[in-house]
Amino acid sequence: MRWYRFVVSDDFNKKYIRIIDPVILNQWQKVLRFKSGDEVILVNGQNKEAITKIISINNDFAEGEIIEVRDNQNEPQIETILYCAILKNENFEWVVQKATEIGVKEIVPLITKRTIKLNLRKDRLEKICQEATEQSGRGMVPIINNPIKFEEVVRFAKNNDVNIFCDPNGEIFHKNIIKSKSKIGIFIGPEGGWDEDEMFIAKHNDFKIISLGKLILRAETAAIIASYLVINS
């Protein structure tokens, strides 16, 4: 049986739940053709999920009976924060989608010296995060931060156990770099690469300058490969 998953705002502490989100209602009625008796998994984005039986559904709301509440078991143990330079619209959206599927906990859009595009639609990125969370079976929706300059975010990154600064001239990634670490930052530069001043700042703050291999990768490719390696090493 295939379970369909939907993110809702609820703490699941009551026996019954009412869904009024028009997007969910439209999907249930017109796309999936749900009816009374069908069961779904509702996710609250805080690692709790509830198996829920649909009691009734109409154009205005749906009512469901919560059968079981449980902790989601799919979230990675490592807390990964992806600091990615803002890319072209479709490329950055792709990064957000795939990083969510992989298990990244937080995404920070970076403004670097060579960043060309500065504007982002945060509401759209959050929607992409939510849909990718539902699709991938996660229990938490990643946080999308407001864009921030690289020089400013460095002081916050000091709270991470280790920061991986991806650059073709760094040492090849090895899992020992993150061994016994629980909170890891991954820095991905823009299409034109890091500026010399940014490289200096990274080294001065003890970032690990890491290469993902001999080939030159696009920024969006590097973001996903680095995230996957960190979370699954």
C-alpha positions in Angstrom: 0.0 0.0 0.0 1.3 3.4 -0.9 1.0 6.1 1.7 0.4 9.6 0.7 1.9 12.2 3.0 0.8 15.8 3.7 2.4 18.5 5.9 -0.1 20.3 8.2 0.1 22.6 11.2 -1.0 20.5 14.1 0.4 18.9 17.3 -1.8 15.8 16.9 -3.0 15.9 20.5 -6.7 15.4 19.7 -8.6 12.4 18.4 -10.0 14.3 15.4 -8.5 16.8 13.0 -10.0 19.2 10.5 -8.2 20.1 7.3 -9.0 23.5 5.7 -5.9 24.0 3.5 -7.4 24.6 0.0 -4.3 23.1 -1.7 -4.6 19.8 0.3 -8.4 19.7 -0.2 -8.0 20.2 -4.0 -5.4 17.4 -4.2 -7.5 15.0 -2.1 -10.7 15.6 -4.0 -9.7 16.3 -7.6 -6.3 14.6 -8.0 -6.3 11.6 -5.7 -10.1 11.2 -5.5 -10.0 10.4 -1.8 -13.2 9.3 -0.1 -14.4 8.5 3.4 -12.4 5.6 4.8 -9.2 6.3 3.0 -6.1 6.7 5.1 -3.2 9.2 4.8 -0.2 10.2 6.8 -0.2 13.8 8.1 3.2 15.3 9.1 3.5 18.4 11.3 7.1 19.3 10.2 8.4 18.7 13.7 9.2 15.0 13.3 5.7 13.8 14.3 3.4 12.1 12.0 -0.2 10.8 12.3 -1.9 8.0 10.4 -5.3 9.5 9.8 -8.6 8.1 8.4 -10.7 10.5 6.4 -14.2 10.7 7.8 -15.7 13.3 5.5 -14.5 15.7 2.8 -16.1 18.6 0.9 -15.0 21.8 -0.8 -14.6 23.7 2.5 -12.9 21.2 4.8 -12.1 17.6 5.5 -12.4 15.8 8.8 -10.2 12.9 9.9 -9.8 10.5 12.8 -6.2 10.1 14.1 -5.5 6.4 14.3 -1.8 6.5 15.4 0.8 9.2 16.3 4.4 8.3 16.0 7.9 9.8 15.6 9.2 9.9 12.1 12.1 7.5 11.7 13.6 8.9 8.4 15.4 12.0 9.6 19.2 11.9 9.4 21.1 12.0 12.7 23.5 14.7 11.4 22.3 18.3 11.4 23.4 19.7 8.1 23.2 23.3 7.1 23.7 24.2 3.4 25.1 27.6 2.8 24.6 28.0 -1.0 25.3 31.1 -3.1 22.2 32.3 -4.8 22.0 30.9 -8.3 19.7 31.4 -11.2 16.0 30.9 -10.2 15.5 27.3 -11.5 18.9 26.2 -10.4 18.5 27.4 -6.8 15.0 25.9 -6.6 16.4 22.6 -7.8 19.0 22.8 -5.1 16.3 23.4 -2.5 14.2 20.5 -3.7 17.0 18.0 -3.8 18.7 19.1 -0.6 15.4 18.6 1.1 15.0 15.1 -0.3 18.6 14.2 0.8 18.0 15.4 4.4 19.4 18.9 4.8 18.0 20.6 7.9 18.6 24.2 7.0 19.3 26.2 3.8 21.0 29.6 3.9 21.1 31.6 0.6 24.5 33.3 0.3 25.4 36.6 -1.2 29.0 36.4 -2.4 31.3 38.8 -4.2 30.4 37.0 -7.5 26.7 36.5 -6.9 24.8 37.8 -9.9 21.2 37.2 -8.8 20.1 38.6 -5.5 16.3 38.2 -5.4 14.6 35.1 -4.2 10.9 34.2 -3.7 11.1 32.8 -0.2 7.4 31.7 -0.3 8.0 29.6 -3.4 11.1 28.0 -1.9 9.2 27.1 1.3 6.5 25.5 -0.9 9.1 23.5 -2.7 10.5 22.4 0.7 7.1 21.3 1.9 6.4 19.3 -1.3 9.8 17.6 -1.2 9.3 16.8 2.5 6.0 15.0 1.7 7.5 13.2 -1.3 10.7 12.0 0.4 9.0 10.8 3.6 10.8 13.2 6.0 9.4 14.3 9.3 10.8 17.8 9.3 10.6 20.7 6.8 13.9 22.4 6.3 14.3 26.0 7.3 14.8 28.6 4.5 16.7 31.6 5.8 16.8 35.1 4.3 19.7 35.8 2.0 22.9 36.9 3.9 26.3 38.1 2.9 29.1 35.5 3.2 31.2 37.7 5.5 28.3 38.1 7.9 27.3 34.4 8.1 30.7 33.3 9.1 30.3 34.3 12.7 27.1 32.2 12.9 28.8 29.2 11.2 31.3 29.1 14.1 28.5 27.3 16.1 28.9 24.3 13.7 31.2 21.4 14.7 32.9 21.7 11.3 32.4 23.8 8.2 33.2 22.3 4.7 34.1 25.0 2.2 33.9 23.4 -1.3 36.5 24.5 -3.8 38.3 22.5 -6.6 41.7 23.3 -5.1 40.9 21.8 -1.7 41.7 18.3 -0.3 39.5 15.4 -1.5 36.6 14.8 0.8 36.9 11.9 3.3 34.5 10.8 5.9 37.1 11.3 8.6 36.6 15.0 8.2 33.2 14.8 9.8 33.7 11.8 12.0 32.0 12.2 15.4 30.5 15.6 14.3 26.8 16.2 14.7 26.4 19.7 13.2 28.0 20.4 9.9 28.0 23.4 7.6 28.5 23.1 3.8 29.5 26.1 1.8 28.9 26.3 -2.0 30.1 29.2 -4.0 28.5 30.9 -7.1 28.9 30.0 -10.7 32.0 32.1 -11.0 33.7 30.6 -7.9 34.8 32.1 -4.7 36.6 35.4 -4.5 40.2 35.5 -3.0 39.0 37.5 0.0 36.3 34.8 0.7 38.9 32.1 0.5 41.1 34.0 3.0 38.1 34.4 5.4 37.3 30.7 5.1 40.9 29.6 5.9 41.2 32.2 8.7 38.1 30.7 10.4 39.4 27.1 10.1 36.9 26.0 7.4 37.9 22.7 5.8 38.7 23.5 2.1 37.3 20.5 0.4 37.3 19.3 -3.2 34.6 16.9 -4.5 36.9 15.4 -7.2 39.0 16.2 -10.2 36.2 17.4 -12.4 34.7 20.9 -12.3 31.1 20.7 -11.1 28.3 23.2 -11.5 27.4 24.9 -8.3 24.0 23.1 -8.0 25.6 19.7 -8.6 28.3 20.4 -6.0 25.6 21.4 -3.5 23.8 18.1 -3.8 26.9 15.9 -3.9 28.4 17.5 -0.9 25.2 17.3 1.1 24.7 13.6 0.2 28.3 12.7 1.1 28.1 14.5 4.5 24.7 13.0 5.5 25.5 9.5 4.3 29.1 9.1 5.4 
